[in-house]
Amino acid sequence: MEHCELPRRPGRLDRLRQALPRLFPFLGWWPQVNRRTFKADLWAGLTGAVIVLPQGVAFAAIAGLPPEYGLYAAMVPVVVAALFGSSFHLISGPTTTASLVIFANVSQLAAPGTAEYLHLVLALTLLAGVVKLGLGLARLGGMVNFVSHSVVTGFMAGAAILIATSQLGHFFGLALPRGGSFLETWGALLGQLSAANPWVVAVGAATLACAVVIRRINPRAPALLLAMVAGSLLSLALDGPAHGIALVGALPASLPPLSLPWFDLDTLRTLVPGAVAVAMLGLAEAVSIARAVATRSGQAIDNSQEFIGQGLANIVGSFFSAYATSGSFTRTGVNYDAGGKTPLAAVFSSGFLAAILLLVAPLTAYLPIASMAGVILLVAAGLISVPAIRHIVRTDRGEAGVLAATFLATLFVELQFAIYAGVILSLLLYLRRTSHPHFITLAPDPASPHRALVNIRRSPQAECPQLKILRLDGSIFFGAVNHIAEELHRIVAQSPEQCHILILGSGINFIDAGGCHMLFHEAGAMKLSGREIFFCSLKSEVMELLRRGGCLARIGAGNVFKDKSTAISGIVARLDPERCACCHLRVFDECRARPGGEDVE
């Protein structure tokens, strides 16, 4: 006798195996690592390590910290964010935005550069990480879905121009004012352009041209890294320092020291608002960058997992002398363009940066800042997606307006408000669309089988003199009830002879209490005016709410039909027979059974 084997219930080991990739995301992509991806990530990591050298120093200065702290922020947090995030290409680290927000919040509490200032920065970083981690564990990453593609595209284009603008002084060898607005920087550039250093311009332009040529010849080659090497050799051949070509300079040969963030209750109250601002801005920035790169790579992004990765990166980083980090526009673009395949590129970047500081720090002194500027200009140009912009402009004027507003806000308003402005505009556009559902007038098409109902605007057809057929495309909720009622009154006023109105509800996804109240009132008002309103093809959820709200009783159970064919059959039988006898249109098949219908072939 054969025995049926019952399915085995998953044991603790099976549940553990299923949970591990969720707890440790790097276990999910690690099997994809092979010799090809390892080599590509190695080159991308080396390129990213060289790119972050001057950036880290500059960002630390903006944050009011010693230069080495910008480099510390590009080591441990980068690894943690890469291992626990979901993006294959996002590179975290110090950013202009985070540096500015930190300086704005902490400089009011302590003098920049002091030990107290450093302690407060690390404490704020820890708090910001806790906020990010909490949002991620609560699976609130979906709130970033309100950042539409138009917002991301406009923000990226604006940020690319800001990045390029910030490098123009280095590219032309000019001392432009720091911290100036977009217009101020360009005004200063145009005013000093005649004083540009031709030697600096030659090195920057040669580096840029070299990167472009290498990409054309061999797209897989580390064009950015090779271009920077070529720029360094050119600077040596020209005796760059003697002609005013600034170099990156020697960097401190030290790894991030351990630190212990601390704060008392009063300090906590003071830092929490700033920490929330840093956290929200950093999350929006990181996820926007991850999504923007994912549109090019075709990868799916888990927003909540990115929140977790960013939160852990800030928490762990605060114990390794790293201040608040987020996704980096420039380094992420460099990582993707340099051929990075997996998050190992971020790990290699951190390792190479540490090795550079420990082993070859003196050699970095020969890297011209103009070469860095040339490479960053090329990367910035790649962040502007012309096809995406063209598609949005051609497809939807509303979304084109959101894109333009986000782009302009990025350039002319504080950066942290640019995404918020785009999100608010996107929500307003969405609310406007959902609060203005459309009534489509339908009529039978005699040329189609079974006289299918068609939109009379697209295909003009005769309507029944007594029955108006409408399809409502949109849900009936509190924000739309006034518009729906006004549209219904307008249609009734334009067709006073059509005493019956049939509404096809297949496009009504939901109805709330406000919508139920409106239908209750309109059904009663139509009955008082000698009209009747009918419904068909309503979803079960809508029917249930109409029943609970008493609206179904006011409309009448006999006025609600399962589908349109049943509705037309039932309503035609209730039309005025005298008017039917005089009608020669006979738009419905059911009209043949009405008085006078036997005379129509």
Secondary structure, 3 states (H helix, E strand, C coil): CCCCCCCCCCCHHHHHHHHHHHHCCHHHHHHHCCHHHHHHHHHHHHHHHHHHHHHHHHHHHHCCCCHHHHHHCCCHHHHHHHHHCCCCCCCEECCHHHHHHHHHHHCCCCCCCCHHHHHHHHHHHHHHHHHHHHHHHCCCHHHHHHCCHHHHHHHHHHHHHHHHHHHHHHHHCCCCCCCCCHHHHHHHHHHHHHHCCHHHHHHHHHHHHHHHHHHHHCCCCCHHHHHHHHHHHHHHHCCHHHHCCCECCCCCCCCCCCCCCCCCHHHHHHHHHHHHHHHHHHHHHHHHHHHHHHHHHCCCCCHHHHHHHHHHHHHHHHHHCCCCCEECHHHHHHHHHCCCCCCHHHHHHHHHHHHHHHCCHHHHHHCEHHHHHHHHHHHHHHCCCHHHHHHHHHHCHHHHHHHHHHHHHHHHCCHHHHHHHHHHHHHHHHHHHHCCCEEEEEEECCCCHHHCEEECCCCCCCCCCCEEEEEEECCECCCCHHHHHHHHHHHHHHCCCCCEEEEECCCCCCECHHHHHHHHHHHHHHHHCCCEEEEECCCHHHHHHHHHCCHHHHHCHHHEECCHHHHHHHHHCCCCHHHHHHCCCCCCHHHHHCCCHHHCC
